[in-house]
Amino acid sequence: MNGTLEEYKDRDQYFKDHMKRFRTIFRFAAPRDFVVYIAGGGLSLDVILLDELLHTPDSISTRDYIKLTYGDEAVEMVGKMI
């Protein structure tokens, strides 16, 4: 975890504020990274589980797959939740 306490708090609040919108876009709850949470980093996406839930093809990055499938809003949201 490389960030300030303020950055962790901001991400944590963004995560909480956008959980419903995440579910609306992706049709599943935002997978949480509990290791980061327990270590004091606040709420954060579990990017490995996200990739698995999306069934991202091996031939494309998760970011590009999200952009193509769900759009720019989804890319921005995921970026802020990591």
Buried (B, 14 or more C-beta within 10 A) or exposed (E): EEEEEEEBEBBBEBBEEBBEEBEEBBEEEBBBBEEBBEEEBBBBBBBEBBBEBBEBEEEEEBEEBBBEEBEEEBBEBBEEBB
